[in-house]
Amino acid sequence: MEAIMIFGVTVGAIFMPILSIIFCVNLVTILKKIKNDENTRTNTFWLTTSFILIVWSIALIGLASIN
């Protein structure tokens, strides 16, 4: 279990900036597409996926600091 947490924290720390950039770019793209009444399905998927991974990484880092 400890190895999984160490792996999760390491991956979270390395990929957090990349996930944050993906999140911000997709958010801006979705807002522009909503303004122009375009399809936002793909961007919504990537926005949701990156948000879930960011929250999961933060939760693992918090959980690892408790143990």
mmCIF file of the N, C-alpha and C atoms, coordinates in Angstrom:
data_MODEL
# 
_entry.id   MODEL 
# 
loop_
_atom_site.group_PDB 
_atom_site.id 
_atom_site.type_symbol 
_atom_site.label_atom_id 
_atom_site.label_alt_id 
_atom_site.label_comp_id 
_atom_site.label_asym_id 
_atom_site.label_entity_id 
_atom_site.label_seq_id 
_atom_site.pdbx_PDB_ins_code 
_atom_site.Cartn_x 
_atom_site.Cartn_y 
_atom_site.Cartn_z 
_atom_site.occupancy 
_atom_site.B_iso_or_equiv 
_atom_site.pdbx_formal_charge 
_atom_site.auth_seq_id 
_atom_site.auth_comp_id 
_atom_site.auth_asym_id 
_atom_site.auth_atom_id 
_atom_site.pdbx_PDB_model_num 
ATOM 1   N N  . MET A 1 1  ? 0.823   -1.195 0.000   1.00 0.00 ? 1  MET A N  1 
ATOM 2   C CA . MET A 1 1  ? 0.000   0.000  0.000   1.00 0.00 ? 1  MET A CA 1 
ATOM 3   C C  . MET A 1 1  ? 0.866   1.257  0.000   1.00 0.00 ? 1  MET A C  1 
ATOM 4   N N  . GLU A 1 2  ? 1.967   1.194  0.742   1.00 0.00 ? 2  GLU A N  1 
ATOM 5   C CA . GLU A 1 2  ? 2.852   2.354  0.808   1.00 0.00 ? 2  GLU A CA 1 
ATOM 6   C C  . GLU A 1 2  ? 3.497   2.636  -0.547  1.00 0.00 ? 2  GLU A C  1 
ATOM 7   N N  . ALA A 1 3  ? 3.821   1.583  -1.277  1.00 0.00 ? 3  ALA A N  1 
ATOM 8   C CA . ALA A 1 3  ? 4.430   1.759  -2.598  1.00 0.00 ? 3  ALA A CA 1 
ATOM 9   C C  . ALA A 1 3  ? 3.457   2.425  -3.566  1.00 0.00 ? 3  ALA A C  1 
ATOM 10  N N  . ILE A 1 4  ? 2.184   2.087  -3.453  1.00 0.00 ? 4  ILE A N  1 
ATOM 11  C CA . ILE A 1 4  ? 1.168   2.704  -4.311  1.00 0.00 ? 4  ILE A CA 1 
ATOM 12  C C  . ILE A 1 4  ? 1.056   4.189  -4.004  1.00 0.00 ? 4  ILE A C  1 
ATOM 13  N N  . MET A 1 5  ? 1.092   4.549  -2.719  1.00 0.00 ? 5  MET A N  1 
ATOM 14  C CA . MET A 1 5  ? 1.014   5.960  -2.340  1.00 0.00 ? 5  MET A CA 1 
ATOM 15  C C  . MET A 1 5  ? 2.234   6.733  -2.826  1.00 0.00 ? 5  MET A C  1 
ATOM 16  N N  . ILE A 1 6  ? 3.404   6.142  -2.680  1.00 0.00 ? 6  ILE A N  1 
ATOM 17  C CA . ILE A 1 6  ? 4.621   6.814  -3.141  1.00 0.00 ? 6  ILE A CA 1 
ATOM 18  C C  . ILE A 1 6  ? 4.563   7.018  -4.651  1.00 0.00 ? 6  ILE A C  1 
ATOM 19  N N  . PHE A 1 7  ? 4.113   6.003  -5.367  1.00 0.00 ? 7  PHE A N  1 
ATOM 20  C CA . PHE A 1 7  ? 3.966   6.121  -6.817  1.00 0.00 ? 7  PHE A CA 1 
ATOM 21  C C  . PHE A 1 7  ? 2.955   7.210  -7.175  1.00 0.00 ? 7  PHE A C  1 
ATOM 22  N N  . GLY A 1 8  ? 1.806   7.222  -6.491  1.00 0.00 ? 8  GLY A N  1 
ATOM 23  C CA . GLY A 1 8  ? 0.773   8.216  -6.766  1.00 0.00 ? 8  GLY A CA 1 
ATOM 24  C C  . GLY A 1 8  ? 1.227   9.631  -6.483  1.00 0.00 ? 8  GLY A C  1 
ATOM 25  N N  . VAL A 1 9  ? 1.944   9.822  -5.392  1.00 0.00 ? 9  VAL A N  1 
ATOM 26  C CA . VAL A 1 9  ? 2.448   11.154 -5.045  1.00 0.00 ? 9  VAL A CA 1 
ATOM 27  C C  . VAL A 1 9  ? 3.498   11.606 -6.056  1.00 0.00 ? 9  VAL A C  1 
ATOM 28  N N  . THR A 1 10 ? 4.368   10.704 -6.459  1.00 0.00 ? 10 THR A N  1 
ATOM 29  C CA . THR A 1 10 ? 5.399   11.045 -7.443  1.00 0.00 ? 10 THR A CA 1 
ATOM 30  C C  . THR A 1 10 ? 4.774   11.416 -8.778  1.00 0.00 ? 10 THR A C  1 
ATOM 31  N N  . VAL A 1 11 ? 3.857   10.609 -9.244  1.00 0.00 ? 11 VAL A N  1 
ATOM 32  C CA . VAL A 1 11 ? 3.177   10.893 -10.514 1.00 0.00 ? 11 VAL A CA 1 
ATOM 33  C C  . VAL A 1 11 ? 2.391   12.195 -10.404 1.00 0.00 ? 11 VAL A C  1 
ATOM 34  N N  . GLY A 1 12 ? 1.716   12.395 -9.277  1.00 0.00 ? 12 GLY A N  1 
ATOM 35  C CA . GLY A 1 12 ? 0.959   13.625 -9.079  1.00 0.00 ? 12 GLY A CA 1 
ATOM 36  C C  . GLY A 1 12 ? 1.843   14.853 -9.084  1.00 0.00 ? 12 GLY A C  1 
ATOM 37  N N  . ALA A 1 13 ? 2.990   14.768 -8.443  1.00 0.00 ? 13 ALA A N  1 
ATOM 38  C CA . ALA A 1 13 ? 3.899   15.911 -8.383  1.00 0.00 ? 13 ALA A CA 1 
ATOM 39  C C  . ALA A 1 13 ? 4.507   16.224 -9.748  1.00 0.00 ? 13 ALA A C  1 
ATOM 40  N N  . ILE A 1 14 ? 4.776   15.193 -10.524 1.00 0.00 ? 14 ILE A N  1 
ATOM 41  C CA . ILE A 1 14 ? 5.387   15.405 -11.841 1.00 0.00 ? 14 ILE A CA 1 
ATOM 42  C C  . ILE A 1 14 ? 4.360   15.911 -12.851 1.00 0.00 ? 14 ILE A C  1 
ATOM 43  N N  . PHE A 1 15 ? 3.170   15.332 -12.850 1.00 0.00 ? 15 PHE A N  1 
ATOM 44  C CA . PHE A 1 15 ? 2.174   15.656 -13.867 1.00 0.00 ? 15 PHE A CA 1 
ATOM 45  C C  . PHE A 1 15 ? 1.209   16.768 -13.476 1.00 0.00 ? 15 PHE A C  1 
ATOM 46  N N  . MET A 1 16 ? 1.278   17.272 -12.250 1.00 0.00 ? 16 MET A N  1 
ATOM 47  C CA . MET A 1 16 ? 0.353   18.320 -11.821 1.00 0.00 ? 16 MET A CA 1 
ATOM 48  C C  . MET A 1 16 ? 0.431   19.576 -12.703 1.00 0.00 ? 16 MET A C  1 
ATOM 49  N N  . PRO A 1 17 ? 1.606   20.088 -13.053 1.00 0.00 ? 17 PRO A N  1 
ATOM 50  C CA . PRO A 1 17 ? 1.636   21.259 -13.941 1.00 0.00 ? 17 PRO A CA 1 
ATOM 51  C C  . PRO A 1 17 ? 1.042   20.973 -15.316 1.00 0.00 ? 17 PRO A C  1 
ATOM 52  N N  . ILE A 1 18 ? 1.295   19.794 -15.847 1.00 0.00 ? 18 ILE A N  1 
ATOM 53  C CA . ILE A 1 18 ? 0.751   19.429 -17.159 1.00 0.00 ? 18 ILE A CA 1 
ATOM 54  C C  . ILE A 1 18 ? -0.766  19.337 -17.094 1.00 0.00 ? 18 ILE A C  1 
ATOM 55  N N  . LEU A 1 19 ? -1.280  18.691 -16.049 1.00 0.00 ? 19 LEU A N  1 
ATOM 56  C CA . LEU A 1 19 ? -2.731  18.571 -15.888 1.00 0.00 ? 19 LEU A CA 1 
ATOM 57  C C  . LEU A 1 19 ? -3.378  19.937 -15.695 1.00 0.00 ? 19 LEU A C  1 
ATOM 58  N N  . SER A 1 20 ? -2.713  20.821 -14.980 1.00 0.00 ? 20 SER A N  1 
ATOM 59  C CA . SER A 1 20 ? -3.255  22.164 -14.760 1.00 0.00 ? 20 SER A CA 1 
ATOM 60  C C  . SER A 1 20 ? -3.329  22.953 -16.061 1.00 0.00 ? 20 SER A C  1 
ATOM 61  N N  . ILE A 1 21 ? -2.319  22.819 -16.899 1.00 0.00 ? 21 ILE A N  1 
ATOM 62  C CA . ILE A 1 21 ? -2.339  23.498 -18.195 1.00 0.00 ? 21 ILE A CA 1 
ATOM 63  C C  . ILE A 1 21 ? -3.452  22.943 -19.068 1.00 0.00 ? 21 ILE A C  1 
ATOM 64  N N  . ILE A 1 22 ? -3.602  21.622 -19.099 1.00 0.00 ? 22 ILE A N  1 
ATOM 65  C CA . ILE A 1 22 ? -4.685  21.000 -19.870 1.00 0.00 ? 22 ILE A CA 1 
ATOM 66  C C  . ILE A 1 22 ? -6.037  21.491 -19.371 1.00 0.00 ? 22 ILE A C  1 
ATOM 67  N N  . PHE A 1 23 ? -6.194  21.569 -18.052 1.00 0.00 ? 23 PHE A N  1 
ATOM 68  C CA . PHE A 1 23 ? -7.449  22.031 -17.463 1.00 0.00 ? 23 PHE A CA 1 
ATOM 69  C C  . PHE A 1 23 ? -7.756  23.460 -17.905 1.00 0.00 ? 23 PHE A C  1 
ATOM 70  N N  . CYS A 1 24 ? -6.788  24.355 -17.786 1.00 0.00 ? 24 CYS A N  1 
ATOM 71  C CA . CYS A 1 24 ? -7.015  25.765 -18.123 1.00 0.00 ? 24 CYS A CA 1 
ATOM 72  C C  . CYS A 1 24 ? -7.298  25.966 -19.610 1.00 0.00 ? 24 CYS A C  1 
ATOM 73  N N  . VAL A 1 25 ? -6.541  25.286 -20.456 1.00 0.00 ? 25 VAL A N  1 
ATOM 74  C CA . VAL A 1 25 ? -6.745  25.429 -21.903 1.00 0.00 ? 25 VAL A CA 1 
ATOM 75  C C  . VAL A 1 25 ? -8.131  24.929 -22.302 1.00 0.00 ? 25 VAL A C  1 
ATOM 76  N N  . ASN A 1 26 ? -8.547  23.798 -21.760 1.00 0.00 ? 26 ASN A N  1 
ATOM 77  C CA . ASN A 1 26 ? -9.871  23.272 -22.095 1.00 0.00 ? 26 ASN A CA 1 
ATOM 78  C C  . ASN A 1 26 ? -10.984 24.147 -21.537 1.00 0.00 ? 26 ASN A C  1 
ATOM 79  N N  . LEU A 1 27 ? -10.774 24.729 -20.368 1.00 0.00 ? 27 LEU A N  1 
ATOM 80  C CA . LEU A 1 27 ? -11.784 25.624 -19.804 1.00 0.00 ? 27 LEU A CA 1 
ATOM 81  C C  . LEU A 1 27 ? -11.982 26.847 -20.693 1.00 0.00 ? 27 LEU A C  1 
ATOM 82  N N  . VAL A 1 28 ? -10.895 27.452 -21.125 1.00 0.00 ? 28 VAL A N  1 
ATOM 83  C CA . VAL A 1 28 ? -10.993 28.622 -22.002 1.00 0.00 ? 28 VAL A CA 1 
ATOM 84  C C  . VAL A 1 28 ? -11.629 28.240 -23.335 1.00 0.00 ? 28 VAL A C  1 
ATOM 85  N N  . THR A 1 29 ? -11.253 27.085 -23.879 1.00 0.00 ? 29 THR A N  1 
ATOM 86  C CA . THR A 1 29 ? -11.826 26.631 -25.148 1.00 0.00 ? 29 THR A CA 1 
ATOM 87  C C  . THR A 1 29 ? -13.322 26.381 -25.023 1.00 0.00 ? 29 THR A C  1 
ATOM 88  N N  . ILE A 1 30 ? -13.735 25.773 -23.915 1.00 0.00 ? 30 ILE A N  1 
ATOM 89  C CA . ILE A 1 30 ? -15.164 25.526 -23.700 1.00 0.00 ? 30 ILE A CA 1 
ATOM 90  C C  . ILE A 1 30 ? -15.925 26.841 -23.613 1.00 0.00 ? 30 ILE A C  1 
ATOM 91  N N  . LEU A 1 31 ? -15.373 27.810 -22.893 1.00 0.00 ? 31 LEU A N  1 
ATOM 92  C CA . LEU A 1 31 ? -16.050 29.105 -22.774 1.00 0.00 ? 31 LEU A CA 1 
ATOM 93  C C  . LEU A 1 31 ? -16.187 29.789 -24.129 1.00 0.00 ? 31 LEU A C  1 
ATOM 94  N N  . LYS A 1 32 ? -15.156 29.707 -24.964 1.00 0.00 ? 32 LYS A N  1 
ATOM 95  C CA . LYS A 1 32 ? -15.237 30.289 -26.303 1.00 0.00 ? 32 LYS A CA 1 
ATOM 96  C C  . LYS A 1 32 ? -16.267 29.560 -27.160 1.00 0.00 ? 32 LYS A C  1 
ATOM 97  N N  . LYS A 1 33 ? -16.317 28.230 -27.048 1.00 0.00 ? 33 LYS A N  1 
ATOM 98  C CA . LYS A 1 33 ? -17.272 27.458 -27.842 1.00 0.00 ? 33 LYS A CA 1 
ATOM 99  C C  . LYS A 1 33 ? -18.702 27.701 -27.383 1.00 0.00 ? 33 LYS A C  1 
ATOM 100 N N  . ILE A 1 34 ? -18.899 27.880 -26.088 1.00 0.00 ? 34 ILE A N  1 
ATOM 101 C CA . ILE A 1 34 ? -20.246 28.176 -25.590 1.00 0.00 ? 34 ILE A CA 1 
ATOM 102 C C  . ILE A 1 34 ? -20.708 29.524 -26.131 1.00 0.00 ? 34 ILE A C  1 
ATOM 103 N N  . LYS A 1 35 ? -19.798 30.487 -26.172 1.00 0.00 ? 35 LYS A N  1 
ATOM 104 C CA . LYS A 1 35 ? -20.130 31.813 -26.692 1.00 0.00 ? 35 LYS A CA 1 
ATOM 105 C C  . LYS A 1 35 ? -20.560 31.734 -28.152 1.00 0.00 ? 35 LYS A C  1 
ATOM 106 N N  . ASN A 1 36 ? -19.912 30.862 -28.927 1.00 0.00 ? 36 ASN A N  1 
ATOM 107 C CA . ASN A 1 36 ? -20.230 30.717 -30.351 1.00 0.00 ? 36 ASN A CA 1 
ATOM 108 C C  . ASN A 1 36 ? -21.230 29.603 -30.629 1.00 0.00 ? 36 ASN A C  1 
ATOM 109 N N  . ASP A 1 37 ? -21.777 29.000 -29.589 1.00 0.00 ? 37 ASP A N  1 
ATOM 110 C CA . ASP A 1 37 ? -22.776 27.933 -29.698 1.00 0.00 ? 37 ASP A CA 1 
ATOM 111 C C  . ASP A 1 37 ? -22.251 26.747 -30.521 1.00 0.00 ? 37 ASP A C  1 
ATOM 112 N N  . GLU A 1 38 ? -21.054 26.263 -30.153 1.00 0.00 ? 38 GLU A N  1 
ATOM 113 C CA . GLU A 1 38 ? -20.433 25.122 -30.826 1.00 0.00 ? 38 GLU A CA 1 
ATOM 114 C C  . GLU A 1 38 ? -20.452 23.899 -29.913 1.00 0.00 ? 38 GLU A C  1 
ATOM 115 N N  . ASN A 1 39 ? -20.099 22.740 -30.467 1.00 0.00 ? 39 ASN A N  1 
ATOM 116 C CA . ASN A 1 39 ? -20.064 21.487 -29.717 1.00 0.00 ? 39 ASN A CA 1 
ATOM 117 C C  . ASN A 1 39 ? -18.885 21.487 -28.738 1.00 0.00 ? 39 ASN A C  1 
ATOM 118 N N  . THR A 1 40 ? -19.151 21.127 -27.480 1.00 0.00 ? 40 THR A N  1 
ATOM 119 C CA . THR A 1 40 ? -18.108 21.147 -26.445 1.00 0.00 ? 40 THR A CA 1 
ATOM 120 C C  . THR A 1 40 ? -17.841 19.765 -25.854 1.00 0.00 ? 40 THR A C  1 
ATOM 121 N N  . ARG A 1 41 ? -18.318 18.719 -26.485 1.00 0.00 ? 41 ARG A N  1 
ATOM 122 C CA . ARG A 1 41 ? -18.241 17.372 -25.908 1.00 0.00 ? 41 ARG A CA 1 
ATOM 123 C C  . ARG A 1 41 ? -16.800 16.922 -25.640 1.00 0.00 ? 41 ARG A C  1 
ATOM 124 N N  . THR A 1 42 ? -15.918 17.039 -26.614 1.00 0.00 ? 42 THR A N  1 
ATOM 125 C CA . THR A 1 42 ? -14.536 16.578 -26.448 1.00 0.00 ? 42 THR A CA 1 
ATOM 126 C C  . THR A 1 42 ? -13.807 17.379 -25.373 1.00 0.00 ? 42 THR A C  1 
ATOM 127 N N  . ASN A 1 43 ? -13.962 18.696 -25.419 1.00 0.00 ? 43 ASN A N  1 
ATOM 128 C CA . ASN A 1 43 ? -13.294 19.529 -24.420 1.00 0.00 ? 43 ASN A CA 1 
ATOM 129 C C  . ASN A 1 43 ? -13.842 19.289 -23.020 1.00 0.00 ? 43 ASN A C  1 
ATOM 130 N N  . THR A 1 44 ? -15.123 19.010 -22.916 1.00 0.00 ? 44 THR A N  1 
ATOM 131 C CA . THR A 1 44 ? -15.710 18.712 -21.611 1.00 0.00 ? 44 THR A CA 1 
ATOM 132 C C  . THR A 1 44 ? -15.135 17.419 -21.053 1.00 0.00 ? 44 THR A C  1 
ATOM 133 N N  . PHE A 1 45 ? -14.948 16.429 -21.910 1.00 0.00 ? 45 PHE A N  1 
ATOM 134 C CA . PHE A 1 45 ? -14.343 15.168 -21.467 1.00 0.00 ? 45 PHE A CA 1 
ATOM 135 C C  . PHE A 1 45 ? -12.945 15.404 -20.912 1.00 0.00 ? 45 PHE A C  1 
ATOM 136 N N  . TRP A 1 46 ? -12.103 16.137 -21.641 1.00 0.00 ? 46 TRP A N  1 
ATOM 137 C CA . TRP A 1 46 ? -10.730 16.366 -21.194 1.00 0.00 ? 46 TRP A CA 1 
ATOM 138 C C  . TRP A 1 46 ? -10.675 17.275 -19.974 1.00 0.00 ? 46 TRP A C  1 
ATOM 139 N N  . LEU A 1 47 ? -11.580 18.228 -19.882 1.00 0.00 ? 47 LEU A N  1 
ATOM 140 C CA . LEU A 1 47 ? -11.646 19.093 -18.700 1.00 0.00 ? 47 LEU A CA 1 
ATOM 141 C C  . LEU A 1 47 ? -11.993 18.270 -17.470 1.00 0.00 ? 47 LEU A C  1 
ATOM 142 N N  . THR A 1 48 ? -12.982 17.407 -17.588 1.00 0.00 ? 48 THR A N  1 
ATOM 143 C CA . THR A 1 48 ? -13.392 16.560 -16.468 1.00 0.00 ? 48 THR A CA 1 
ATOM 144 C C  . THR A 1 48 ? -12.294 15.577 -16.086 1.00 0.00 ? 48 THR A C  1 
ATOM 145 N N  . THR A 1 49 ? -11.667 14.961 -17.073 1.00 0.00 ? 49 THR A N  1 
ATOM 146 C CA . THR A 1 49 ? -10.595 14.003 -16.798 1.00 0.00 ? 49 THR A CA 1 
ATOM 147 C C  . THR A 1 49 ? -9.421  14.669 -16.089 1.00 0.00 ? 49 THR A C  1 
ATOM 148 N N  . SER A 1 50 ? -9.001  15.818 -16.566 1.00 0.00 ? 50 SER A N  1 
ATOM 149 C CA . SER A 1 50 ? -7.874  16.497 -15.924 1.00 0.00 ? 50 SER A CA 1 
ATOM 150 C C  . SER A 1 50 ? -8.239  16.966 -14.522 1.00 0.00 ? 50 SER A C  1 
ATOM 151 N N  . PHE A 1 51 ? -9.477  17.412 -14.310 1.00 0.00 ? 51 PHE A N  1 
ATOM 152 C CA . PHE A 1 51 ? -9.907  17.830 -12.974 1.00 0.00 ? 51 PHE A CA 1 
ATOM 153 C C  . PHE A 1 51 ? -9.897  16.651 -12.004 1.00 0.00 ? 51 PHE A C  1 
ATOM 154 N N  . ILE A 1 52 ? -10.402 15.512 -12.448 1.00 0.00 ? 52 ILE A N  1 
ATOM 155 C CA . ILE A 1 52 ? -10.419 14.317 -11.586 1.00 0.00 ? 52 ILE A CA 1 
ATOM 156 C C  . ILE A 1 52 ? -8.995  13.905 -11.217 1.00 0.00 ? 52 ILE A C  1 
ATOM 157 N N  . LEU A 1 53 ? -8.080  13.925 -12.173 1.00 0.00 ? 53 LEU A N  1 
ATOM 158 C CA . LEU A 1 53 ? -6.696  13.546 -11.886 1.00 0.00 ? 53 LEU A CA 1 
ATOM 159 C C  . LEU A 1 53 ? -6.007  14.542 -10.956 1.00 0.00 ? 53 LEU A C  1 
ATOM 160 N N  . ILE A 1 54 ? -6.318  15.827 -11.093 1.00 0.00 ? 54 ILE A N  1 
ATOM 161 C CA . ILE A 1 54 ? -5.752  16.831 -10.193 1.00 0.00 ? 54 ILE A CA 1 
ATOM 162 C C  . ILE A 1 54 ? -6.248  16.605 -8.775  1.00 0.00 ? 54 ILE A C  1 
ATOM 163 N N  . VAL A 1 55 ? -7.549  16.414 -8.605  1.00 0.00 ? 55 VAL A N  1 
ATOM 164 C CA . VAL A 1 55 ? -8.113  16.191 -7.272  1.00 0.00 ? 55 VAL A CA 1 
ATOM 165 C C  . VAL A 1 55 ? -7.584  14.891 -6.680  1.00 0.00 ? 55 VAL A C  1 
ATOM 166 N N  . TRP A 1 56 ? -7.469  13.847 -7.486  1.00 0.00 ? 56 TRP A N  1 
ATOM 167 C CA . TRP A 1 56 ? -6.950  12.565 -7.014  1.00 0.00 ? 56 TRP A CA 1 
ATOM 168 C C  . TRP A 1 56 ? -5.510  12.718 -6.534  1.00 0.00 ? 56 TRP A C  1 
ATOM 169 N N  . SER A 1 57 ? -4.701  13.467 -7.281  1.00 0.00 ? 57 SER A N  1 
ATOM 170 C CA . SER A 1 57 ? -3.309  13.681 -6.888  1.00 0.00 ? 57 SER A CA 1 
ATOM 171 C C  . SER A 1 57 ? -3.211  14.455 -5.578  1.00 0.00 ? 57 SER A C  1 
ATOM 172 N N  . ILE A 1 58 ? -4.025  15.487 -5.422  1.00 0.00 ? 58 ILE A N  1 
ATOM 173 C CA . ILE A 1 58 ? -4.019  16.264 -4.179  1.00 0.00 ? 58 ILE A CA 1 
ATOM 174 C C  . ILE A 1 58 ? -4.453  15.394 -3.009  1.00 0.00 ? 58 ILE A C  1 
ATOM 175 N N  . ALA A 1 59 ? -5.452  14.554 -3.227  1.00 0.00 ? 59 ALA A N  1 
ATOM 176 C CA . ALA A 1 59 ? -5.915  13.665 -2.156  1.00 0.00 ? 59 ALA A CA 1 
ATOM 177 C C  . ALA A 1 59 ? -4.836  12.664 -1.761  1.00 0.00 ? 59 ALA A C  1 
ATOM 178 N N  . LEU A 1 60 ? -4.121  12.110 -2.732  1.00 0.00 ? 60 LEU A N  1 
ATOM 179 C CA . LEU A 1 60 ? -3.042  11.173 -2.415  1.00 0.00 ? 60 LEU A CA 1 
ATOM 180 C C  . LEU A 1 60 ? -1.904  11.854 -1.667  1.00 0.00 ? 60 LEU A C  1 
ATOM 181 N N  . ILE A 1 61 ? -1.572  13.068 -2.061  1.00 0.00 ? 61 ILE A N  1 
ATOM 182 C CA . ILE A 1 61 ? -0.516  13.800 -1.362  1.00 0.00 ? 61 ILE A CA 1 
ATOM 183 C C  . ILE A 1 61 ? -0.937  14.077 0.079   1.00 0.00 ? 61 ILE A C  1 
ATOM 184 N N  . GLY A 1 62 ? -2.197  14.465 0.281   1.00 0.00 ? 62 GLY A N  1 
ATOM 185 C CA . GLY A 1 62 ? -2.697  14.688 1.638   1.00 0.00 ? 62 GLY A CA 1 
ATOM 186 C C  . GLY A 1 62 ? -2.733  13.414 2.454   1.00 0.00 ? 62 GLY A C  1 
ATOM 187 N N  . LEU A 1 63 ? -3.141  12.328 1.832   1.00 0.00 ? 63 LEU A N  1 
ATOM 188 C CA . LEU A 1 63 ? -3.201  11.041 2.529   1.00 0.00 ? 63 LEU A CA 1 
ATOM 189 C C  . LEU A 1 63 ? -1.805  10.545 2.883   1.00 0.00 ? 63 LEU A C  1 
ATOM 190 N N  . ALA A 1 64 ? -0.858  10.758 2.006   1.00 0.00 ? 64 ALA A N  1 
ATOM 191 C CA . ALA A 1 64 ? 0.518   10.329 2.278   1.00 0.00 ? 64 ALA A CA 1 
ATOM 192 C C  . ALA A 1 64 ? 1.138   11.137 3.413   1.00 0.00 ? 64 ALA A C  1 
ATOM 193 N N  . SER A 1 65 ? 0.751   12.405 3.542   1.00 0.00 ? 65 SER A N  1 
ATOM 194 C CA . SER A 1 65 ? 1.323   13.217 4.618   1.00 0.00 ? 65 SER A CA 1 
ATOM 195 C C  . SER A 1 65 ? 0.741   12.849 5.980   1.00 0.00 ? 65 SER A C  1 
ATOM 196 N N  . ILE A 1 66 ? -0.458  12.263 6.003   1.00 0.00 ? 66 ILE A N  1 
ATOM 197 C CA . ILE A 1 66 ? -1.068  11.822 7.262   1.00 0.00 ? 66 ILE A CA 1 
ATOM 198 C C  . ILE A 1 66 ? -0.359  10.584 7.777   1.00 0.00 ? 66 ILE A C  1 
ATOM 199 N N  . ASN A 1 67 ? -0.065  9.659  6.860   1.00 0.00 ? 67 ASN A N  1 
ATOM 200 C CA . ASN A 1 67 ? 0.595   8.407  7.254   1.00 0.00 ? 67 ASN A CA 1 
ATOM 201 C C  . ASN A 1 67 ? 2.034   8.683  7.443   1.00 0.00 ? 67 ASN A C  1 
# 
